[in-house]
Amino acid sequence: MNKIKSNKATKLLCAFFLKEEKIYTEKEYIALGNKQPVTGVTIRYIFGGYPGLLIAVKNSSFWDTIKHLEVSTSKVQATVKPVETKAPAKPTPAKKPVVTKPAKVKVEKKDG
């Protein structure tokens, strides 16, 4: 991990979180789109993903300024539908391909 890049990204993100007065979850941060100060690809490259970013932010010197902000939690609960499993179908033997015999061509001899 490049220290200069990681410090710059951490600084930008801490300033962003402070300005927004909220530490975003990964899904919320991705949903920001063009408003992201550091793109998701860069976060993955530098920190290995969003959880790595949060660890780096907590270990940084900027954490004291933003630790009063709460990590927002998603209040939307995913509804899980029960999965219905069907009984496995009986295996059917494979159909053999039909072999066609070439048609006999009658050759007419010309008397000539």
HELIX and SHEET records of a PDB file:
HELIX    1   1 LYS A    3  GLU A   20  1                                  18    
HELIX    2   2 GLU A   26  ALA A   31  1                                   6    
HELIX    3   3 GLY A   33  LYS A   35  5                                   3    
HELIX    4   4 GLY A   40  PHE A   47  1                                   8    
HELIX    5   5 TYR A   50  ASN A   59  1                                  10    
HELIX    6   6 TRP A   63  ILE A   66  1                                   4    
END                                                                             
